[in-house]
Amino acid sequence: RKLRYNATATAQHNTSSRQQHIQSTPSIPLHIKFRKMSSFLLRSARGLPPKTCTTTFQNMISRRFLSSVITLSDEDAVEKFRMLNGKSILYFTASWCPPCKQIKPIYEDLSDKYKDKVAFGKVDVDENDGAAMDFEIQAVPTFVVFHGETAIHKFSGADPNKLESMIQDLESR
């Protein structure tokens, strides 16, 4: 009797933990599972690598590696960036700043759009506090627009319309 009781209790425990596991895992519809499986079988029958390898490679070559924004890590890099580029914009940011995270993809899109006319730089104020002090950055995100080595515009905030209008103004000079 004692052995039978333990076996029943163990079976009930295993069943309940299995049900909890099934309930906690997200379910994928069967037609998607079969479509993925059939795609895998067709590709392997043709001698091609599984599609996941291609997707992984495409993920490695993402926008962040192909971006036109140059990250400037110290004060010397900021000075060289300003001296080498006739028209440039510096984006002062911080990794913990929610508005900075919001404007980052917009800034990258604008850098791709105007990459032939304006140079785009990014400065993390936590890593490069010397440059932040040189430009008297008191809030992030802050954008400083340069024509030559002189700053012509400076504003703080995550306003994409104002940012693009400043870039267009710089481009027309």
C-alpha positions as CSV (number, residue, x, y, z in Angstrom):
1,R,0.0,0.0,0.0
2,K,2.7,2.4,0.8
3,L,4.5,1.8,-2.5
4,R,1.3,2.2,-4.4
5,Y,0.5,5.5,-2.7
6,N,4.0,7.0,-3.5
7,A,3.7,5.9,-7.1
8,T,0.3,7.5,-7.5
9,A,1.5,10.7,-5.8
10,T,4.5,10.8,-8.0
11,A,2.4,10.3,-11.1
12,Q,0.0,13.0,-10.0
13,H,3.0,15.4,-9.4
14,N,4.6,14.7,-12.8
15,T,1.2,15.2,-14.5
16,S,0.6,18.5,-12.8
17,S,4.1,19.8,-13.4
18,R,3.8,18.8,-17.1
19,Q,0.5,20.6,-17.4
20,Q,2.0,23.7,-15.8
21,H,4.9,23.5,-18.3
22,I,2.5,23.2,-21.2
23,Q,0.4,26.1,-20.0
24,S,3.5,28.3,-19.5
25,T,5.0,27.7,-22.9
26,P,3.5,29.7,-25.8
27,S,1.8,27.6,-28.4
28,I,2.6,27.9,-32.1
29,P,-0.2,27.1,-34.5
30,L,0.3,23.8,-36.2
31,H,0.1,25.2,-39.7
32,I,3.1,27.4,-39.0
33,K,5.0,24.4,-37.5
34,F,4.3,22.3,-40.6
35,R,5.2,25.2,-42.9
36,K,8.5,25.7,-41.2
37,M,9.2,21.9,-41.2
38,S,8.3,21.6,-44.9
39,S,10.5,24.5,-45.8
40,F,13.3,22.9,-43.9
41,L,12.8,19.6,-45.6
42,L,12.6,21.2,-49.1
43,R,15.8,23.2,-48.5
44,S,17.7,20.2,-47.2
45,A,16.5,18.0,-50.1
46,R,17.9,20.7,-52.5
47,G,21.2,20.7,-50.6
48,L,20.6,24.3,-49.3
49,P,21.4,25.3,-45.7
50,P,18.4,25.8,-43.4
51,K,16.7,29.2,-43.6
52,T,17.6,29.9,-40.0
53,C,21.3,30.2,-41.0
54,T,20.4,32.9,-43.6
55,T,18.2,34.7,-41.1
56,T,20.9,34.7,-38.5
57,F,23.5,36.1,-41.0
58,Q,21.0,38.8,-42.0
59,N,20.5,39.7,-38.3
60,M,24.3,40.1,-37.9
61,I,24.3,42.6,-40.7
62,S,21.8,44.9,-39.1
63,R,21.3,48.7,-39.3
64,R,23.5,49.4,-36.4
65,F,26.6,48.1,-38.3
66,L,25.7,49.9,-41.5
67,S,24.7,53.2,-39.8
68,S,26.3,56.5,-40.9
69,V,26.6,57.7,-37.3
70,I,30.1,57.8,-36.0
71,T,30.5,57.1,-32.2
72,L,33.1,59.5,-30.7
73,S,34.7,58.1,-27.6
74,D,37.0,60.9,-26.4
75,E,37.5,64.7,-26.7
76,D,40.2,64.3,-29.3
77,A,37.9,62.3,-31.5
78,V,35.3,65.0,-31.2
79,E,37.8,67.7,-32.2
80,K,39.0,65.7,-35.2
81,F,35.4,65.0,-36.2
82,R,34.7,68.8,-36.2
83,M,37.9,69.7,-38.0
84,L,37.5,67.1,-40.8
85,N,33.9,67.8,-41.6
86,G,32.6,71.0,-43.1
87,K,29.0,70.4,-42.0
88,S,28.4,68.2,-39.0
89,I,26.0,67.4,-36.2
90,L,26.8,66.0,-32.8
91,Y,24.2,64.0,-30.8
92,F,24.9,63.9,-27.1
93,T,23.1,61.0,-25.5
94,A,23.1,58.6,-22.5
95,S,22.3,54.9,-22.4
96,W,19.8,55.3,-19.6
97,C,17.8,58.1,-21.2
98,P,14.3,57.2,-22.6
99,P,14.0,60.2,-24.9
100,C,17.5,59.3,-26.3
101,K,16.3,55.8,-27.1
102,Q,13.2,57.3,-28.8
103,I,15.1,59.7,-31.1
104,K,18.0,57.3,-31.8
105,P,16.4,55.4,-34.8
106,I,15.2,58.7,-36.2
107,Y,18.7,60.2,-36.0
108,E,20.1,57.1,-37.7
109,D,17.5,57.4,-40.5
110,L,18.4,61.1,-41.0
111,S,22.1,60.1,-41.1
112,D,21.3,57.7,-43.9
113,K,19.2,60.3,-45.7
114,Y,21.8,63.1,-45.6
115,K,25.0,61.0,-45.5
116,D,26.5,62.7,-48.5
117,K,26.1,66.3,-47.3
118,V,26.3,66.2,-43.4
119,A,28.5,64.2,-41.0
120,F,26.7,62.7,-38.0
121,G,28.4,62.0,-34.7
122,K,27.3,60.5,-31.4
123,V,28.7,61.2,-28.0
124,D,27.8,59.3,-24.9
125,V,27.9,61.7,-22.0
126,D,28.7,59.0,-19.5
127,E,31.7,57.7,-21.4
128,N,32.9,61.1,-22.7
129,D,32.1,63.6,-20.0
130,G,34.9,65.9,-21.1
131,A,33.3,66.7,-24.4
132,A,29.9,67.1,-22.6
133,M,31.6,69.7,-20.4
134,D,33.3,71.5,-23.3
135,F,29.9,72.0,-25.1
136,E,28.1,72.8,-21.8
137,I,25.6,69.9,-22.2
138,Q,23.1,70.1,-19.3
139,A,20.4,67.7,-20.7
140,V,20.2,64.8,-23.0
141,P,19.5,64.3,-25.8
142,T,21.2,67.5,-27.1
143,F,22.1,68.2,-30.7
144,V,24.8,70.6,-31.7
145,V,25.0,71.6,-35.4
146,F,28.4,72.8,-36.8
147,H,29.2,74.7,-40.0
148,G,33.0,74.4,-40.2
149,E,34.2,74.5,-36.6
150,T,31.6,76.9,-35.3
151,A,28.4,75.8,-33.6
152,I,25.4,77.4,-35.3
153,H,22.5,75.6,-33.6
154,K,22.0,73.8,-30.3
155,F,18.9,72.3,-28.8
156,S,17.8,69.7,-26.3
157,G,14.9,67.3,-26.6
158,A,13.7,64.5,-28.8
159,D,11.8,66.6,-31.4
160,P,12.3,64.9,-34.8
161,N,10.8,67.8,-36.8
162,K,13.1,70.4,-35.2
163,L,16.1,68.1,-35.8
164,E,15.3,67.6,-39.5
165,S,14.7,71.3,-40.0
166,M,18.1,72.1,-38.4
167,I,19.7,69.6,-40.7
168,Q,18.0,71.0,-43.8
169,D,19.1,74.5,-42.7
170,L,22.7,73.3,-42.4
171,E,22.5,71.5,-45.8
172,S,21.3,74.7,-47.5
173,R,24.3,76.8,-46.2
